[in-house]
């Protein structure tokens, strides 16, 4: 290995497999970054473990409180908008509202179609066009399924967690009611161990 004259003074004494190491200093920017991470770690420890900084549970509660205020949710932590607890659920025949429901169903903000299929035929989620339903098919039951979701099954509230007004939910359930019996191609078979006959009226 050729050694330059100005490197001879930097050579360290040890050698490995014919390779000798130069005693070069670390780049200044790297050293400052290293010192910063040490300072950050010390500051983190002092703030969270010595000065009583918020725990993960407390941060979660703070974020939920901020979400309730932002989306005007009820103070009990539910997902029903204030002033609409006495809302009367019903399937609508209004074509404009059904079309609005279809737009909601197909929207990337709500993600209904990603689990139930673009025609309601069922993908990861169940088929919405047959008469075998798991959680009931009355207007009240369908609205509750959308508003509350089934987190243990992978469906969060409102499909994506973004709250909607009850009017929009009513448009959505009206669209879903309108596609029952359409028998789309590739319709998913019902889980007969859970589903029960349920005709939307």
PyMOL CGO cylinders between C-alpha atoms (Angstrom):
from pymol import cmd
from pymol.cgo import CYLINDER

trace = [
    CYLINDER, 0.00, 0.00, 0.00, 1.46, 3.33, -1.07, 0.3, 1, 1, 1, 1, 1, 1,
    CYLINDER, 1.46, 3.33, -1.07, 1.70, 5.86, 1.74, 0.3, 1, 1, 1, 1, 1, 1,
    CYLINDER, 1.70, 5.86, 1.74, 1.83, 9.56, 0.94, 0.3, 1, 1, 1, 1, 1, 1,
    CYLINDER, 1.83, 9.56, 0.94, 4.46, 11.57, 2.77, 0.3, 1, 1, 1, 1, 1, 1,
    CYLINDER, 4.46, 11.57, 2.77, 1.91, 13.76, 4.54, 0.3, 1, 1, 1, 1, 1, 1,
    CYLINDER, 1.91, 13.76, 4.54, 0.03, 10.68, 5.81, 0.3, 1, 1, 1, 1, 1, 1,
    CYLINDER, 0.03, 10.68, 5.81, 2.94, 9.00, 7.56, 0.3, 1, 1, 1, 1, 1, 1,
    CYLINDER, 2.94, 9.00, 7.56, 2.44, 10.95, 10.76, 0.3, 1, 1, 1, 1, 1, 1,
    CYLINDER, 2.44, 10.95, 10.76, -1.24, 9.92, 10.81, 0.3, 1, 1, 1, 1, 1, 1,
    CYLINDER, -1.24, 9.92, 10.81, -0.65, 6.19, 10.64, 0.3, 1, 1, 1, 1, 1, 1,
    CYLINDER, -0.65, 6.19, 10.64, -1.67, 4.20, 13.71, 0.3, 1, 1, 1, 1, 1, 1,
    CYLINDER, -1.67, 4.20, 13.71, 0.52, 1.42, 15.02, 0.3, 1, 1, 1, 1, 1, 1,
    CYLINDER, 0.52, 1.42, 15.02, -1.85, -1.51, 14.47, 0.3, 1, 1, 1, 1, 1, 1,
    CYLINDER, -1.85, -1.51, 14.47, -2.28, -3.38, 11.19, 0.3, 1, 1, 1, 1, 1, 1,
    CYLINDER, -2.28, -3.38, 11.19, -4.94, -5.85, 10.04, 0.3, 1, 1, 1, 1, 1, 1,
    CYLINDER, -4.94, -5.85, 10.04, -4.40, -8.06, 6.97, 0.3, 1, 1, 1, 1, 1, 1,
    CYLINDER, -4.40, -8.06, 6.97, -1.92, -5.57, 5.58, 0.3, 1, 1, 1, 1, 1, 1,
    CYLINDER, -1.92, -5.57, 5.58, -4.24, -2.66, 6.09, 0.3, 1, 1, 1, 1, 1, 1,
    CYLINDER, -4.24, -2.66, 6.09, -3.14, 0.23, 8.27, 0.3, 1, 1, 1, 1, 1, 1,
    CYLINDER, -3.14, 0.23, 8.27, -5.46, 2.91, 9.61, 0.3, 1, 1, 1, 1, 1, 1,
    CYLINDER, -5.46, 2.91, 9.61, -5.06, 6.67, 9.47, 0.3, 1, 1, 1, 1, 1, 1,
    CYLINDER, -5.06, 6.67, 9.47, -5.81, 8.65, 12.60, 0.3, 1, 1, 1, 1, 1, 1,
    CYLINDER, -5.81, 8.65, 12.60, -8.31, 10.95, 10.91, 0.3, 1, 1, 1, 1, 1, 1,
    CYLINDER, -8.31, 10.95, 10.91, -10.68, 13.05, 12.95, 0.3, 1, 1, 1, 1, 1, 1,
    CYLINDER, -10.68, 13.05, 12.95, -14.44, 12.72, 12.56, 0.3, 1, 1, 1, 1, 1, 1,
    CYLINDER, -14.44, 12.72, 12.56, -16.10, 15.42, 10.42, 0.3, 1, 1, 1, 1, 1, 1,
    CYLINDER, -16.10, 15.42, 10.42, -17.18, 18.42, 12.47, 0.3, 1, 1, 1, 1, 1, 1,
    CYLINDER, -17.18, 18.42, 12.47, -20.79, 18.17, 11.25, 0.3, 1, 1, 1, 1, 1, 1,
    CYLINDER, -20.79, 18.17, 11.25, -20.96, 14.54, 12.41, 0.3, 1, 1, 1, 1, 1, 1,
    CYLINDER, -20.96, 14.54, 12.41, -19.59, 15.42, 15.84, 0.3, 1, 1, 1, 1, 1, 1,
    CYLINDER, -19.59, 15.42, 15.84, -22.14, 18.22, 16.30, 0.3, 1, 1, 1, 1, 1, 1,
    CYLINDER, -22.14, 18.22, 16.30, -24.93, 15.86, 15.24, 0.3, 1, 1, 1, 1, 1, 1,
    CYLINDER, -24.93, 15.86, 15.24, -23.68, 13.31, 17.77, 0.3, 1, 1, 1, 1, 1, 1,
    CYLINDER, -23.68, 13.31, 17.77, -23.55, 15.91, 20.54, 0.3, 1, 1, 1, 1, 1, 1,
    CYLINDER, -23.55, 15.91, 20.54, -27.06, 17.08, 19.61, 0.3, 1, 1, 1, 1, 1, 1,
    CYLINDER, -27.06, 17.08, 19.61, -28.49, 13.57, 19.94, 0.3, 1, 1, 1, 1, 1, 1,
    CYLINDER, -28.49, 13.57, 19.94, -26.89, 13.27, 23.40, 0.3, 1, 1, 1, 1, 1, 1,
    CYLINDER, -26.89, 13.27, 23.40, -28.38, 16.61, 24.46, 0.3, 1, 1, 1, 1, 1, 1,
    CYLINDER, -28.38, 16.61, 24.46, -31.76, 15.61, 23.02, 0.3, 1, 1, 1, 1, 1, 1,
    CYLINDER, -31.76, 15.61, 23.02, -31.71, 12.32, 24.92, 0.3, 1, 1, 1, 1, 1, 1,
    CYLINDER, -31.71, 12.32, 24.92, -30.83, 14.05, 28.20, 0.3, 1, 1, 1, 1, 1, 1,
    CYLINDER, -30.83, 14.05, 28.20, -33.55, 16.65, 27.63, 0.3, 1, 1, 1, 1, 1, 1,
    CYLINDER, -33.55, 16.65, 27.63, -36.11, 13.93, 26.81, 0.3, 1, 1, 1, 1, 1, 1,
    CYLINDER, -36.11, 13.93, 26.81, -35.26, 12.02, 29.98, 0.3, 1, 1, 1, 1, 1, 1,
    CYLINDER, -35.26, 12.02, 29.98, -35.46, 15.13, 32.15, 0.3, 1, 1, 1, 1, 1, 1,
    CYLINDER, -35.46, 15.13, 32.15, -38.76, 16.31, 30.66, 0.3, 1, 1, 1, 1, 1, 1,
    CYLINDER, -38.76, 16.31, 30.66, -40.64, 13.00, 30.64, 0.3, 1, 1, 1, 1, 1, 1,
    CYLINDER, -40.64, 13.00, 30.64, -39.12, 11.17, 33.60, 0.3, 1, 1, 1, 1, 1, 1,
    CYLINDER, -39.12, 11.17, 33.60, -38.12, 13.94, 36.03, 0.3, 1, 1, 1, 1, 1, 1,
    CYLINDER, -38.12, 13.94, 36.03, -40.42, 16.89, 35.31, 0.3, 1, 1, 1, 1, 1, 1,
    CYLINDER, -40.42, 16.89, 35.31, -43.60, 14.87, 34.76, 0.3, 1, 1, 1, 1, 1, 1,
    CYLINDER, -43.60, 14.87, 34.76, -44.09, 15.32, 31.02, 0.3, 1, 1, 1, 1, 1, 1,
    CYLINDER, -44.09, 15.32, 31.02, -47.32, 13.79, 29.61, 0.3, 1, 1, 1, 1, 1, 1,
    CYLINDER, -47.32, 13.79, 29.61, -47.46, 10.02, 29.19, 0.3, 1, 1, 1, 1, 1, 1,
    CYLINDER, -47.46, 10.02, 29.19, -48.63, 8.33, 25.99, 0.3, 1, 1, 1, 1, 1, 1,
    CYLINDER, -48.63, 8.33, 25.99, -52.07, 7.84, 27.56, 0.3, 1, 1, 1, 1, 1, 1,
    CYLINDER, -52.07, 7.84, 27.56, -52.30, 11.53, 28.46, 0.3, 1, 1, 1, 1, 1, 1,
    CYLINDER, -52.30, 11.53, 28.46, -51.17, 12.57, 24.97, 0.3, 1, 1, 1, 1, 1, 1,
    CYLINDER, -51.17, 12.57, 24.97, -53.86, 10.29, 23.49, 0.3, 1, 1, 1, 1, 1, 1,
    CYLINDER, -53.86, 10.29, 23.49, -56.55, 11.85, 25.71, 0.3, 1, 1, 1, 1, 1, 1,
    CYLINDER, -56.55, 11.85, 25.71, -55.38, 15.34, 24.72, 0.3, 1, 1, 1, 1, 1, 1,
    CYLINDER, -55.38, 15.34, 24.72, -55.58, 14.47, 21.03, 0.3, 1, 1, 1, 1, 1, 1,
    CYLINDER, -55.58, 14.47, 21.03, -59.03, 12.94, 21.44, 0.3, 1, 1, 1, 1, 1, 1,
    CYLINDER, -59.03, 12.94, 21.44, -60.23, 16.07, 23.27, 0.3, 1, 1, 1, 1, 1, 1,
    CYLINDER, -60.23, 16.07, 23.27, -58.86, 18.23, 20.45, 0.3, 1, 1, 1, 1, 1, 1,
    CYLINDER, -58.86, 18.23, 20.45, -60.62, 16.01, 17.88, 0.3, 1, 1, 1, 1, 1, 1,
    CYLINDER, -60.62, 16.01, 17.88, -63.92, 16.30, 19.78, 0.3, 1, 1, 1, 1, 1, 1,
    CYLINDER, -63.92, 16.30, 19.78, -63.63, 20.07, 19.72, 0.3, 1, 1, 1, 1, 1, 1,
    CYLINDER, -63.63, 20.07, 19.72, -62.54, 20.19, 16.08, 0.3, 1, 1, 1, 1, 1, 1,
    CYLINDER, -62.54, 20.19, 16.08, -65.27, 17.90, 14.78, 0.3, 1, 1, 1, 1, 1, 1,
    CYLINDER, -65.27, 17.90, 14.78, -67.94, 19.07, 17.24, 0.3, 1, 1, 1, 1, 1, 1,
    CYLINDER, -67.94, 19.07, 17.24, -68.42, 15.63, 18.78, 0.3, 1, 1, 1, 1, 1, 1,
    CYLINDER, -68.42, 15.63, 18.78, -70.38, 14.97, 21.94, 0.3, 1, 1, 1, 1, 1, 1,
    CYLINDER, -70.38, 14.97, 21.94, -68.61, 15.34, 25.28, 0.3, 1, 1, 1, 1, 1, 1,
    CYLINDER, -68.61, 15.34, 25.28, -69.11, 11.67, 26.10, 0.3, 1, 1, 1, 1, 1, 1,
    CYLINDER, -69.11, 11.67, 26.10, -66.52, 10.66, 23.55, 0.3, 1, 1, 1, 1, 1, 1,
    CYLINDER, -66.52, 10.66, 23.55, -69.02, 9.22, 21.11, 0.3, 1, 1, 1, 1, 1, 1,
    CYLINDER, -69.02, 9.22, 21.11, -69.09, 9.83, 17.42, 0.3, 1, 1, 1, 1, 1, 1,
    CYLINDER, -69.09, 9.83, 17.42, -72.53, 11.36, 17.10, 0.3, 1, 1, 1, 1, 1, 1,
    CYLINDER, -72.53, 11.36, 17.10, -72.58, 15.09, 16.29, 0.3, 1, 1, 1, 1, 1, 1,
    CYLINDER, -72.58, 15.09, 16.29, -74.06, 17.36, 18.94, 0.3, 1, 1, 1, 1, 1, 1,
    CYLINDER, -74.06, 17.36, 18.94, -77.73, 18.18, 18.66, 0.3, 1, 1, 1, 1, 1, 1,
    CYLINDER, -77.73, 18.18, 18.66, -78.48, 15.14, 16.49, 0.3, 1, 1, 1, 1, 1, 1,
    CYLINDER, -78.48, 15.14, 16.49, -78.98, 12.43, 19.12, 0.3, 1, 1, 1, 1, 1, 1,
    CYLINDER, -78.98, 12.43, 19.12, -82.71, 12.37, 18.35, 0.3, 1, 1, 1, 1, 1, 1,
    CYLINDER, -82.71, 12.37, 18.35, -82.18, 12.02, 14.59, 0.3, 1, 1, 1, 1, 1, 1,
    CYLINDER, -82.18, 12.02, 14.59, -84.75, 9.78, 12.89, 0.3, 1, 1, 1, 1, 1, 1,
    CYLINDER, -84.75, 9.78, 12.89, -83.12, 7.26, 10.60, 0.3, 1, 1, 1, 1, 1, 1,
    CYLINDER, -83.12, 7.26, 10.60, -84.90, 6.21, 7.44, 0.3, 1, 1, 1, 1, 1, 1,
    CYLINDER, -84.90, 6.21, 7.44, -84.08, 5.08, 3.93, 0.3, 1, 1, 1, 1, 1, 1,
    CYLINDER, -84.08, 5.08, 3.93, -84.74, 7.83, 1.41, 0.3, 1, 1, 1, 1, 1, 1,
    CYLINDER, -84.74, 7.83, 1.41, -86.09, 7.52, -2.14, 0.3, 1, 1, 1, 1, 1, 1,
    CYLINDER, -86.09, 7.52, -2.14, -84.72, 10.93, -3.14, 0.3, 1, 1, 1, 1, 1, 1,
    CYLINDER, -84.72, 10.93, -3.14, -82.45, 10.32, -6.14, 0.3, 1, 1, 1, 1, 1, 1,
    CYLINDER, -82.45, 10.32, -6.14, -80.24, 13.30, -5.28, 0.3, 1, 1, 1, 1, 1, 1,
    CYLINDER, -80.24, 13.30, -5.28, -79.62, 11.97, -1.78, 0.3, 1, 1, 1, 1, 1, 1,
    CYLINDER, -79.62, 11.97, -1.78, -78.97, 8.46, -3.11, 0.3, 1, 1, 1, 1, 1, 1,
    CYLINDER, -78.97, 8.46, -3.11, -76.47, 9.90, -5.59, 0.3, 1, 1, 1, 1, 1, 1,
    CYLINDER, -76.47, 9.90, -5.59, -74.83, 11.80, -2.74, 0.3, 1, 1, 1, 1, 1, 1,
    CYLINDER, -74.83, 11.80, -2.74, -74.61, 8.53, -0.83, 0.3, 1, 1, 1, 1, 1, 1,
    CYLINDER, -74.61, 8.53, -0.83, -72.93, 6.88, -3.81, 0.3, 1, 1, 1, 1, 1, 1,
    CYLINDER, -72.93, 6.88, -3.81, -70.36, 9.67, -3.95, 0.3, 1, 1, 1, 1, 1, 1,
    CYLINDER, -70.36, 9.67, -3.95, -69.65, 9.17, -0.25, 0.3, 1, 1, 1, 1, 1, 1,
    CYLINDER, -69.65, 9.17, -0.25, -69.39, 5.40, -0.74, 0.3, 1, 1, 1, 1, 1, 1,
    CYLINDER, -69.39, 5.40, -0.74, -66.87, 5.85, -3.56, 0.3, 1, 1, 1, 1, 1, 1,
    CYLINDER, -66.87, 5.85, -3.56, -64.94, 8.67, -1.87, 0.3, 1, 1, 1, 1, 1, 1,
    CYLINDER, -64.94, 8.67, -1.87, -61.34, 8.20, -0.78, 0.3, 1, 1, 1, 1, 1, 1,
    CYLINDER, -61.34, 8.20, -0.78, -62.27, 10.12, 2.37, 0.3, 1, 1, 1, 1, 1, 1,
    CYLINDER, -62.27, 10.12, 2.37, -64.50, 7.29, 3.61, 0.3, 1, 1, 1, 1, 1, 1,
    CYLINDER, -64.50, 7.29, 3.61, -63.04, 4.22, 1.88, 0.3, 1, 1, 1, 1, 1, 1,
    CYLINDER, -63.04, 4.22, 1.88, -66.29, 2.19, 1.83, 0.3, 1, 1, 1, 1, 1, 1,
    CYLINDER, -66.29, 2.19, 1.83, -65.54, 0.77, -1.61, 0.3, 1, 1, 1, 1, 1, 1,
    CYLINDER, -65.54, 0.77, -1.61, -62.07, -0.45, -0.64, 0.3, 1, 1, 1, 1, 1, 1,
    CYLINDER, -62.07, -0.45, -0.64, -63.59, -3.13, 1.63, 0.3, 1, 1, 1, 1, 1, 1,
    CYLINDER, -63.59, -3.13, 1.63, -67.08, -3.59, 0.22, 0.3, 1, 1, 1, 1, 1, 1,
    CYLINDER, -67.08, -3.59, 0.22, -66.28, -3.26, -3.49, 0.3, 1, 1, 1, 1, 1, 1,
    CYLINDER, -66.28, -3.26, -3.49, -67.19, -0.51, -5.92, 0.3, 1, 1, 1, 1, 1, 1,
    CYLINDER, -67.19, -0.51, -5.92, -70.58, -2.16, -6.52, 0.3, 1, 1, 1, 1, 1, 1,
    CYLINDER, -70.58, -2.16, -6.52, -71.12, -3.32, -2.94, 0.3, 1, 1, 1, 1, 1, 1,
    CYLINDER, -71.12, -3.32, -2.94, -70.20, -6.88, -3.94, 0.3, 1, 1, 1, 1, 1, 1,
    CYLINDER, -70.20, -6.88, -3.94, -67.91, -7.40, -0.97, 0.3, 1, 1, 1, 1, 1, 1,
    CYLINDER, -67.91, -7.40, -0.97, -64.13, -7.71, -0.82, 0.3, 1, 1, 1, 1, 1, 1,
    CYLINDER, -64.13, -7.71, -0.82, -62.54, -7.78, 2.62, 0.3, 1, 1, 1, 1, 1, 1,
    CYLINDER, -62.54, -7.78, 2.62, -65.87, -6.59, 3.99, 0.3, 1, 1, 1, 1, 1, 1,
    CYLINDER, -65.87, -6.59, 3.99, -69.19, -8.36, 3.43, 0.3, 1, 1, 1, 1, 1, 1,
    CYLINDER, -69.19, -8.36, 3.43, -71.43, -8.17, 0.38, 0.3, 1, 1, 1, 1, 1, 1,
    CYLINDER, -71.43, -8.17, 0.38, -73.94, -5.32, 0.76, 0.3, 1, 1, 1, 1, 1, 1,
    CYLINDER, -73.94, -5.32, 0.76, -76.20, -6.36, -2.10, 0.3, 1, 1, 1, 1, 1, 1,
    CYLINDER, -76.20, -6.36, -2.10, -77.60, -9.65, -0.80, 0.3, 1, 1, 1, 1, 1, 1,
    CYLINDER, -77.60, -9.65, -0.80, -80.23, -10.28, 1.88, 0.3, 1, 1, 1, 1, 1, 1,
    CYLINDER, -80.23, -10.28, 1.88, -77.92, -12.01, 4.36, 0.3, 1, 1, 1, 1, 1, 1,
    CYLINDER, -77.92, -12.01, 4.36, -76.58, -9.48, 6.82, 0.3, 1, 1, 1, 1, 1, 1,
    CYLINDER, -76.58, -9.48, 6.82, -74.50, -9.83, 9.97, 0.3, 1, 1, 1, 1, 1, 1,
    CYLINDER, -74.50, -9.83, 9.97, -75.45, -6.75, 11.97, 0.3, 1, 1, 1, 1, 1, 1,
    CYLINDER, -75.45, -6.75, 11.97, -79.01, -6.11, 10.83, 0.3, 1, 1, 1, 1, 1, 1,
    CYLINDER, -79.01, -6.11, 10.83, -80.24, -4.05, 7.90, 0.3, 1, 1, 1, 1, 1, 1,
    CYLINDER, -80.24, -4.05, 7.90, -82.75, -1.61, 9.40, 0.3, 1, 1, 1, 1, 1, 1,
    CYLINDER, -82.75, -1.61, 9.40, -81.98, 2.07, 8.91, 0.3, 1, 1, 1, 1, 1, 1,
    CYLINDER, -81.98, 2.07, 8.91, -81.08, 2.42, 12.60, 0.3, 1, 1, 1, 1, 1, 1,
    CYLINDER, -81.08, 2.42, 12.60, -78.82, -0.64, 12.56, 0.3, 1, 1, 1, 1, 1, 1,
    CYLINDER, -78.82, -0.64, 12.56, -77.05, 0.33, 9.35, 0.3, 1, 1, 1, 1, 1, 1,
    CYLINDER, -77.05, 0.33, 9.35, -76.45, 3.88, 10.57, 0.3, 1, 1, 1, 1, 1, 1,
    CYLINDER, -76.45, 3.88, 10.57, -75.08, 2.56, 13.87, 0.3, 1, 1, 1, 1, 1, 1,
    CYLINDER, -75.08, 2.56, 13.87, -72.76, 0.18, 11.98, 0.3, 1, 1, 1, 1, 1, 1,
    CYLINDER, -72.76, 0.18, 11.98, -71.34, 3.11, 10.01, 0.3, 1, 1, 1, 1, 1, 1,
    CYLINDER, -71.34, 3.11, 10.01, -71.11, 5.58, 12.89, 0.3, 1, 1, 1, 1, 1, 1,
    CYLINDER, -71.11, 5.58, 12.89, -69.63, 3.18, 15.44, 0.3, 1, 1, 1, 1, 1, 1,
    CYLINDER, -69.63, 3.18, 15.44, -67.79, 0.83, 13.10, 0.3, 1, 1, 1, 1, 1, 1,
    CYLINDER, -67.79, 0.83, 13.10, -66.43, -2.57, 14.10, 0.3, 1, 1, 1, 1, 1, 1,
    CYLINDER, -66.43, -2.57, 14.10, -62.79, -1.90, 15.06, 0.3, 1, 1, 1, 1, 1, 1,
    CYLINDER, -62.79, -1.90, 15.06, -62.21, -5.51, 16.09, 0.3, 1, 1, 1, 1, 1, 1,
    CYLINDER, -62.21, -5.51, 16.09, -63.07, -6.52, 12.52, 0.3, 1, 1, 1, 1, 1, 1,
    CYLINDER, -63.07, -6.52, 12.52, -60.99, -3.78, 10.90, 0.3, 1, 1, 1, 1, 1, 1,
    CYLINDER, -60.99, -3.78, 10.90, -63.79, -1.26, 10.22, 0.3, 1, 1, 1, 1, 1, 1,
    CYLINDER, -63.79, -1.26, 10.22, -63.26, 1.99, 12.11, 0.3, 1, 1, 1, 1, 1, 1,
    CYLINDER, -63.26, 1.99, 12.11, -66.00, 4.55, 12.70, 0.3, 1, 1, 1, 1, 1, 1,
    CYLINDER, -66.00, 4.55, 12.70, -67.30, 6.11, 9.48, 0.3, 1, 1, 1, 1, 1, 1,
    CYLINDER, -67.30, 6.11, 9.48, -65.07, 3.75, 7.50, 0.3, 1, 1, 1, 1, 1, 1,
    CYLINDER, -65.07, 3.75, 7.50, -62.06, 6.04, 7.75, 0.3, 1, 1, 1, 1, 1, 1,
    CYLINDER, -62.06, 6.04, 7.75, -62.49, 7.68, 11.16, 0.3, 1, 1, 1, 1, 1, 1,
    CYLINDER, -62.49, 7.68, 11.16, -63.55, 11.02, 9.60, 0.3, 1, 1, 1, 1, 1, 1,
    CYLINDER, -63.55, 11.02, 9.60, -66.93, 11.95, 11.14, 0.3, 1, 1, 1, 1, 1, 1,
    CYLINDER, -66.93, 11.95, 11.14, -69.87, 12.84, 8.91, 0.3, 1, 1, 1, 1, 1, 1,
    CYLINDER, -69.87, 12.84, 8.91, -73.12, 14.62, 9.64, 0.3, 1, 1, 1, 1, 1, 1,
    CYLINDER, -73.12, 14.62, 9.64, -76.16, 12.42, 10.18, 0.3, 1, 1, 1, 1, 1, 1,
    CYLINDER, -76.16, 12.42, 10.18, -77.61, 13.77, 6.92, 0.3, 1, 1, 1, 1, 1, 1,
    CYLINDER, -77.61, 13.77, 6.92, -74.62, 12.42, 5.00, 0.3, 1, 1, 1, 1, 1, 1,
    CYLINDER, -74.62, 12.42, 5.00, -74.84, 9.09, 6.83, 0.3, 1, 1, 1, 1, 1, 1,
    CYLINDER, -74.84, 9.09, 6.83, -78.51, 8.95, 5.88, 0.3, 1, 1, 1, 1, 1, 1,
    CYLINDER, -78.51, 8.95, 5.88, -77.62, 9.57, 2.24, 0.3, 1, 1, 1, 1, 1, 1,
    CYLINDER, -77.62, 9.57, 2.24, -75.03, 6.76, 2.49, 0.3, 1, 1, 1, 1, 1, 1,
    CYLINDER, -75.03, 6.76, 2.49, -77.41, 4.20, 3.98, 0.3, 1, 1, 1, 1, 1, 1,
    CYLINDER, -77.41, 4.20, 3.98, -80.02, 5.17, 1.38, 0.3, 1, 1, 1, 1, 1, 1,
    CYLINDER, -80.02, 5.17, 1.38, -77.53, 4.40, -1.39, 0.3, 1, 1, 1, 1, 1, 1,
    CYLINDER, -77.53, 4.40, -1.39, -76.63, 1.07, 0.22, 0.3, 1, 1, 1, 1, 1, 1,
    CYLINDER, -76.63, 1.07, 0.22, -80.32, 0.23, 0.48, 0.3, 1, 1, 1, 1, 1, 1,
    CYLINDER, -80.32, 0.23, 0.48, -80.74, 1.04, -3.21, 0.3, 1, 1, 1, 1, 1, 1,
    CYLINDER, -80.74, 1.04, -3.21, -78.18, -1.57, -4.29, 0.3, 1, 1, 1, 1, 1, 1,
    CYLINDER, -78.18, -1.57, -4.29, -79.67, -4.51, -2.41, 0.3, 1, 1, 1, 1, 1, 1,
    CYLINDER, -79.67, -4.51, -2.41, -80.67, -7.22, -4.84, 0.3, 1, 1, 1, 1, 1, 1,
    CYLINDER, -80.67, -7.22, -4.84, -78.54, -5.88, -7.72, 0.3, 1, 1, 1, 1, 1, 1,
    CYLINDER, -78.54, -5.88, -7.72, -76.45, -9.09, -7.80, 0.3, 1, 1, 1, 1, 1, 1,
    CYLINDER, -76.45, -9.09, -7.80, -73.18, -7.59, -9.09, 0.3, 1, 1, 1, 1, 1, 1,
    CYLINDER, -73.18, -7.59, -9.09, -70.52, -9.72, -10.74, 0.3, 1, 1, 1, 1, 1, 1,
    CYLINDER, -70.52, -9.72, -10.74, -68.10, -11.40, -8.34, 0.3, 1, 1, 1, 1, 1, 1,
    CYLINDER, -68.10, -11.40, -8.34, -70.40, -11.01, -5.35, 0.3, 1, 1, 1, 1, 1, 1,
    CYLINDER, -70.40, -11.01, -5.35, -68.88, -12.37, -2.16, 0.3, 1, 1, 1, 1, 1, 1,
    CYLINDER, -68.88, -12.37, -2.16, -70.65, -15.31, -0.54, 0.3, 1, 1, 1, 1, 1, 1,
    CYLINDER, -70.65, -15.31, -0.54, -72.19, -14.65, 2.86, 0.3, 1, 1, 1, 1, 1, 1,
    CYLINDER, -72.19, -14.65, 2.86, -70.74, -16.13, 6.04, 0.3, 1, 1, 1, 1, 1, 1,
    CYLINDER, -70.74, -16.13, 6.04, -73.64, -18.40, 6.90, 0.3, 1, 1, 1, 1, 1, 1,
    CYLINDER, -73.64, -18.40, 6.90, -72.31, -18.98, 10.41, 0.3, 1, 1, 1, 1, 1, 1,
    CYLINDER, -72.31, -18.98, 10.41, -73.00, -15.30, 11.19, 0.3, 1, 1, 1, 1, 1, 1,
    CYLINDER, -73.00, -15.30, 11.19, -75.35, -13.84, 8.60, 0.3, 1, 1, 1, 1, 1, 1,
    CYLINDER, -75.35, -13.84, 8.60, -79.13, -13.77, 8.99, 0.3, 1, 1, 1, 1, 1, 1,
    CYLINDER, -79.13, -13.77, 8.99, -81.83, -13.10, 6.35, 0.3, 1, 1, 1, 1, 1, 1,
    CYLINDER, -81.83, -13.10, 6.35, -82.50, -9.37, 6.34, 0.3, 1, 1, 1, 1, 1, 1,
    CYLINDER, -82.50, -9.37, 6.34, -84.52, -7.53, 3.71, 0.3, 1, 1, 1, 1, 1, 1,
    CYLINDER, -84.52, -7.53, 3.71, -84.25, -3.77, 3.47, 0.3, 1, 1, 1, 1, 1, 1,
    CYLINDER, -84.25, -3.77, 3.47, -87.65, -2.12, 3.25, 0.3, 1, 1, 1, 1, 1, 1,
]
cmd.load_cgo(trace, "trace")
